[in-house]
């Protein structure tokens, strides 16, 4: 069901095996430092998923991300070259035969061209959005539910890779900008739905960066029990992984009284 909800392509098993046969990826040492700590207190996960399968999956993902970076580095496209030449093309505002034509030399066209240049050069929407990701700490926990629920490593690989590269690519870029933006959203949403709790946490220097980083990065897979994570992911993949931000705030609301009355 997750493969359908995530709109994952079909992958030949041989393609996955070819990545395994390549051996250790450049991120292999980082992967080995993480895998043995994955959901160590969850007996259901430990019984069904071996560390070896987790290593294979993450190593294959690391090779795919590595290849994407190598391919992008060899091409090195220019952002300016990929943008349409707005100053040479009339700009249409609206649709249909009655569309307003804006001459290329008019101030409006020049302002639009300048605004587009300013908002695309160096921004995540242009350069960052196409920047391939890399292995980051925490991907082991994010991969765990896929291996637990899938019928094969190949299925887990396809779903996990699609989630990382299509649904939340900002989570696996060098500085994990997407995760930090998600954390900022947790603070903003909490301030809207419960200003008292938000102000109380901030008075203790507890921003979402401090307490919610694992929950944002792993789509709450770090919070046991695992069967509830699977149910939560049914919802997130059906309606959008971005709703994880609201689910984290909901968790805070559930323990609101404990937080406000805690002596520490």
Residue pairs with C-beta under 8 A, 6 or more apart in sequence:
1 234
2 8
2 146
2 149
2 159
2 233
2 234
2 237
3 155
3 158
3 159
5 237
5 238
6 159
6 162
6 163
6 166
6 167
6 237
7 162
8 158
8 159
8 162
9 158
9 162
10 158
11 154
11 157
11 158
13 152
13 154
16 60
16 153
16 154
16 157
19 59
19 60
19 63
19 64
20 56
20 59
20 60
22 63
24 59
25 31
25 59
25 62
25 63
25 66
25 135
26 62
26 66
27 58
27 59
27 62
27 66
27 134
27 135
28 59
28 62
30 135
30 137
31 55
31 58
31 59
31 62
31 135
31 140
32 55
34 58
34 137
34 138
34 139
34 140
35 51
35 54
35 55
35 58
35 140
36 51
37 140
38 45
38 51
38 54
38 140
38 141
38 144
39 45
39 46
39 141
39 144
39 224
39 226
40 46
41 224
42 224
42 225
42 226
44 148
44 225
44 226
44 227
45 144
45 148
45 226
48 148
49 144
49 147
49 148
53 147
53 153
54 140
54 143
54 144
54 147
56 153
57 143
57 146
57 147
57 153
57 156
57 157
57 160
58 135
58 139
58 140
58 143
60 157
61 135
61 139
61 143
61 157
61 160
61 161
61 164
62 134
62 135
64 161
65 132
65 133
65 134
65 135
65 164
65 172
66 134
68 132
68 133
69 132
69 134
72 130
72 131
72 132
79 120
79 121
79 126
79 127
80 117
80 121
83 116
83 117
83 120
86 104
86 109
86 112
86 113
86 116
87 104
87 105
87 109
87 110
87 113
88 104
89 104
90 101
90 102
90 103
90 104
90 109
91 101
91 102
91 104
91 108
91 109
91 112
92 99
92 100
92 101
92 102
93 99
93 100
93 102
94 100
102 108
102 109
102 112
103 109
119 125
120 126
121 127
124 170
124 177
128 170
128 173
128 177
129 169
131 173
133 164
133 165
133 169
133 171
133 172
133 173
134 172
134 173
134 174
135 172
136 171
136 172
136 176
138 214
138 217
138 218
139 164
139 172
141 214
141 217
141 218
141 221
141 222
142 160
142 163
142 164
142 217
142 218
142 219
142 221
143 156
143 160
144 221
144 226
145 221
145 226
145 229
145 230
145 233
146 155
146 156
146 159
146 160
147 153
147 156
148 226
148 230
149 156
149 230
150 156
150 159
163 241
164 171
164 172
167 241
168 178
168 241
169 178
170 176
170 177
170 178
170 179
170 181
171 178
171 179
171 217
176 217
179 213
179 216
179 217
180 209
182 216
182 244
182 245
183 207
183 208
183 209
183 212
183 213
183 216
184 208
185 245
186 208
186 212
186 216
186 245
186 248
186 249
187 198
187 202
187 207
187 208
189 245
189 246
189 249
190 197
190 198
190 201
190 208
190 249
190 252
191 198
191 199
193 249
193 253
194 252
194 253
194 256
196 260
197 252
197 253
197 256
197 259
197 260
200 259
200 260
201 207
201 211
201 259
208 216
208 248
212 248
214 222
215 222
215 223
215 244
215 248
215 251
216 244
216 245
216 248
219 232
219 233
219 236
219 241
219 244
220 229
220 232
220 244
220 247
220 248
220 251
221 229
221 233
223 229
223 251
232 247
235 243
236 243
236 244
236 247
252 259
